[in-house]
Amino acid sequence: MERKAEVYINDQLAGYLIQTDEEYVFKYEDAYFSDDNKPAISLTLPKSTKEYHSKYLFPFFFGLLSEGDLKTLQCRNLGIDENDHFTRLLKTAQNTIGAVRIKEAI
């Protein structure tokens, strides 16, 4: 099963985060990559035409997730398994304090 999220920076579609049965993949959206004035989403995911692959949720995205009591409260209220990081990201990172937000791709 594959799930896909859109990654926005300041309301500009920057790329896609994909979860497959085996891994996570991040890739920049072509138009965003082509604009030299647009920054990378993080130092660990520099702008590139290549896809980034990881067995675990990339640390940058994991850092957008709540921890401790807030994590427990969010998971309980939203009916999310505390270990389902991708769903937690989709349900809780739509309005972040920073420039990055995550939206489920349809």
N, C-alpha and C positions, 0 to 999 in steps of 0.2 A: 504494500500500500504506500502511495506517495502522497504527501501533504506539502502544500506550497504556501509561502507567505511573501507578501510584498514588503520591502524595506524602504522606508521614506526618510529623507533628510530634508528638513524644512519644507515639507509638503511636496517634495520632488521625488518621484520614483527613482531610487538609486540601484535597486537590485532585487534579487530573489533568494530566499532561504528555503531550501527544500529538505524534507525529511523522507528518506526511503527506509525500507526494512533494515538496511545495512549501515547507512551513514547519513550525515548531513552534508549538504552542498550549498555553497554560496556563490552567486555569480552576479556581476554588475549588469545592469540594463544597458543595452547598446548606446542609446542616446545619452545617458548619463555618463558613461565611460568616455564618449567622444568629446564631451565638453571639458576642455582643460581647466576651466574655472571652477569646476565642481570638485570638492575634496573627497578623499577616501572616507569610508565610514569609520575606519579605525586604523591605527598603525599596524595592527596585526592582519588586516585585510586591505592591503594597498590596492589602488586601482590597477586592474589587469584584465586582459581579455580571457585569461584562463579561469577555470572554475576552481574553487577551493573545496577540498574534501576533508572530512573529519569523522571519526567514529563517534565522537561526542559533540554535543552542542558547543559551538565555538565560544571561547571565553568571553568575547565581546558581547554576544547575545545573552549568555548566562548572567553576565553582570547587570542586565536590565531587569532581572527577576528579583522579586522580594525575598527576604530571608526571615527566619525566626517566626515570631508571633504573627506578623503580617502575612507571611507565606501561608501559615496554617489557616488563618482567617479567610484569606482569598480562596484557598482550595476548598475549604468547607462551604463557603457561601456560593461558589461557582460550580461545585461538584466535580472538582478536578483532582486526579491522583497527584499527590505531592511529587512523585517521581516522573511525571509526564511533563517534562520541561517545554516541549514544543507547544502543547496546548496552553500551558501557563503563559508562555510568551504571546500567543495569539490572543488570549483573553485579557491580559493585564498590561500589555505594552502598546496599546493603541494611543494612549495619551501619556507620554513620559515627560519628565521635567526637562529633558534635553531636546536636542534637535532630531533625534531618531525616534521613529515610531514604526510599529509593526502592524500589518493588516492582513487578514486571511485573504489569499488569492482565490478567486472563484473561477 
